[in-house]
């Protein structure tokens, strides 16, 4: 399928600029406004978002260059993602691409134990997307979602404990010098992360 040619995590660093162009900026601003309520994590919890089992994701923790930074903690919405299984990997039927109502919220743990909303994400599972009749990946702000699937030749968990999927990160509330759509952000840290149970 055509979408198989699109970027993985590493390739995303070569195609994303650090400054959004005008059209992108407008779309990102709309997403930022629509998701502002989630700056209070209790709102996210009340709307049935839950922390993903992967904890606070860093590039170093995934076997990638530490200077890439981190993603933070992903709070996922099982209903939007249509989760069907969690073992051995998270699987689902999501074909959801609406960033005004994202399936995933990303938080950075703070020194005082609070969480700061930094980005949002949507993902569609490869199988579900294909079964829905799509030959090309979904697109946001003119950029196709990237393919996330484990490389059998490495020990890197590129899919972060999920079945193969296409996803797009949007850094709405934290500047990312590597690019507004790049998965990892050198301005994000997991140094204050303790245990998921604390959040």
PLY file of the C-alpha trace (Angstrom):
ply
format ascii 1.0
element vertex 199
property float x
property float y
property float z
element edge 198
property int vertex1
property int vertex2
end_header
0.00 0.00 0.00
1.08 3.57 -0.66
1.23 4.59 2.98
4.00 2.09 3.68
6.53 4.51 2.18
5.94 7.25 4.74
8.28 8.29 7.54
9.13 6.43 10.71
10.29 8.19 13.85
13.84 8.72 12.62
12.87 9.97 9.18
10.49 12.49 10.70
13.49 14.50 11.86
14.53 15.08 8.29
11.22 16.37 6.95
9.82 18.56 9.72
10.70 22.22 10.03
10.93 23.90 13.41
8.46 26.65 12.48
4.95 25.98 11.23
3.94 27.74 8.01
0.88 30.01 8.01
-1.70 27.34 7.14
-0.24 24.92 9.67
-0.19 27.61 12.33
-3.90 28.28 11.89
-4.80 24.61 12.18
-2.54 24.15 15.19
-4.04 27.22 16.87
-7.51 25.76 16.40
-6.39 22.49 17.99
-4.73 24.36 20.86
-7.96 26.23 21.57
-10.17 23.14 21.30
-7.98 21.14 23.70
-7.15 23.89 26.23
-9.52 22.35 28.77
-7.21 19.36 29.10
-4.54 21.51 30.72
-6.36 20.32 33.82
-5.68 16.58 33.77
-8.77 15.99 35.93
-10.87 17.05 32.94
-9.14 14.42 30.82
-9.75 11.76 33.46
-13.41 12.77 33.74
-13.74 12.31 29.98
-12.28 8.79 30.30
-8.71 9.35 29.15
-6.32 6.99 30.92
-2.49 6.88 31.11
-0.98 4.49 28.59
0.94 1.54 30.07
4.20 2.68 28.48
4.76 5.36 31.15
6.80 8.45 30.31
8.50 7.88 26.96
12.00 9.14 26.29
14.14 8.69 23.21
16.92 7.16 25.33
14.47 4.71 26.84
13.54 3.56 23.35
17.17 3.02 22.34
17.27 6.24 20.33
19.65 9.21 20.62
19.08 10.87 24.05
19.34 14.32 22.49
16.03 13.72 20.74
14.39 14.30 24.13
11.05 12.81 25.16
7.37 12.52 24.38
6.06 12.48 27.94
3.10 10.51 29.27
0.39 9.55 26.79
-3.18 9.67 28.05
-5.27 7.62 25.64
-9.02 7.44 25.14
-9.90 3.73 24.75
-13.32 4.56 23.32
-12.02 6.82 20.58
-9.24 4.36 19.78
-11.74 1.49 19.84
-9.35 -0.63 21.86
-9.93 -4.34 21.35
-6.88 -5.77 23.13
-4.09 -4.73 25.45
-1.97 -7.91 25.39
0.49 -8.67 24.03
0.21 -5.18 22.48
-2.49 -2.53 22.36
-4.77 -3.04 19.34
-7.94 -1.38 18.17
-10.20 -0.28 15.37
-9.51 3.44 15.32
-9.74 5.41 12.10
-10.20 8.66 14.07
-8.31 11.70 12.74
-10.11 14.71 14.28
-7.54 16.83 16.14
-10.23 19.05 17.62
-11.21 15.92 19.54
-7.92 13.99 19.80
-7.60 10.40 20.94
-4.36 11.02 22.84
-3.15 13.79 25.15
0.53 14.14 26.06
1.69 15.43 29.44
5.05 16.24 31.00
5.44 15.41 34.71
6.48 18.43 36.79
8.69 18.69 39.89
5.66 19.42 42.09
3.91 16.24 40.97
1.53 17.94 38.57
1.19 17.28 34.85
1.54 19.85 32.09
-0.29 19.36 28.80
2.25 19.70 26.00
0.86 18.03 22.87
-1.91 15.97 21.32
-1.90 12.99 19.02
-4.14 10.89 16.84
-3.45 7.41 15.57
-5.20 4.94 13.33
-4.41 1.25 13.41
-2.94 0.06 10.12
-5.31 -2.88 9.75
-8.43 -0.87 10.57
-7.39 1.97 8.25
-6.85 -0.44 5.36
-10.09 -2.29 6.07
-11.91 1.05 5.89
-10.78 1.27 2.26
-7.91 3.74 2.56
-4.87 3.42 0.31
-3.10 6.55 1.56
-2.31 7.66 5.13
-4.45 10.29 6.83
-3.21 13.87 6.60
-3.15 16.80 9.01
-2.06 20.32 7.97
-0.82 18.90 4.70
1.41 16.29 6.36
0.69 12.56 6.18
0.68 10.56 9.39
3.88 8.55 9.98
4.01 4.77 10.11
4.88 3.30 13.50
5.78 -0.38 13.37
8.54 -2.34 15.03
11.63 -3.13 12.99
12.32 -6.86 13.38
16.03 -6.13 12.83
16.38 -3.93 15.92
15.42 -4.03 19.58
13.72 -0.64 19.35
10.02 -0.59 20.24
9.07 1.92 17.57
5.35 1.28 18.07
5.52 1.89 21.86
3.66 -1.30 22.81
0.97 -0.71 20.16
0.15 -2.74 17.07
1.33 -1.11 13.80
-0.34 2.26 13.36
-0.16 5.57 11.58
0.10 8.58 13.85
0.67 12.32 14.04
1.91 14.29 17.03
1.12 18.00 17.24
3.09 20.07 19.75
0.43 22.58 20.70
1.78 23.88 24.02
5.52 23.15 23.98
7.88 24.45 21.31
9.71 21.65 19.55
12.91 22.77 17.82
12.91 19.49 15.91
9.55 20.28 14.30
5.95 20.76 15.37
5.03 17.27 14.10
8.19 15.43 15.19
7.41 12.70 17.75
10.23 13.44 20.22
10.91 16.87 21.68
14.27 17.90 23.18
12.39 20.45 25.30
10.52 17.67 27.13
11.83 15.63 30.05
10.67 12.65 32.09
13.04 13.40 34.98
10.15 14.04 37.37
8.20 10.92 36.43
7.62 8.47 39.26
4.86 5.92 38.76
1.75 6.01 36.56
-0.32 5.23 39.65
0.54 8.68 41.00
-1.38 10.49 38.28
0 1
1 2
2 3
3 4
4 5
5 6
6 7
7 8
8 9
9 10
10 11
11 12
12 13
13 14
14 15
15 16
16 17
17 18
18 19
19 20
20 21
21 22
22 23
23 24
24 25
25 26
26 27
27 28
28 29
29 30
30 31
31 32
32 33
33 34
34 35
35 36
36 37
37 38
38 39
39 40
40 41
41 42
42 43
43 44
44 45
45 46
46 47
47 48
48 49
49 50
50 51
51 52
52 53
53 54
54 55
55 56
56 57
57 58
58 59
59 60
60 61
61 62
62 63
63 64
64 65
65 66
66 67
67 68
68 69
69 70
70 71
71 72
72 73
73 74
74 75
75 76
76 77
77 78
78 79
79 80
80 81
81 82
82 83
83 84
84 85
85 86
86 87
87 88
88 89
89 90
90 91
91 92
92 93
93 94
94 95
95 96
96 97
97 98
98 99
99 100
100 101
101 102
102 103
103 104
104 105
105 106
106 107
107 108
108 109
109 110
110 111
111 112
112 113
113 114
114 115
115 116
116 117
117 118
118 119
119 120
120 121
121 122
122 123
123 124
124 125
125 126
126 127
127 128
128 129
129 130
130 131
131 132
132 133
133 134
134 135
135 136
136 137
137 138
138 139
139 140
140 141
141 142
142 143
143 144
144 145
145 146
146 147
147 148
148 149
149 150
150 151
151 152
152 153
153 154
154 155
155 156
156 157
157 158
158 159
159 160
160 161
161 162
162 163
163 164
164 165
165 166
166 167
167 168
168 169
169 170
170 171
171 172
172 173
173 174
174 175
175 176
176 177
177 178
178 179
179 180
180 181
181 182
182 183
183 184
184 185
185 186
186 187
187 188
188 189
189 190
190 191
191 192
192 193
193 194
194 195
195 196
196 197
197 198
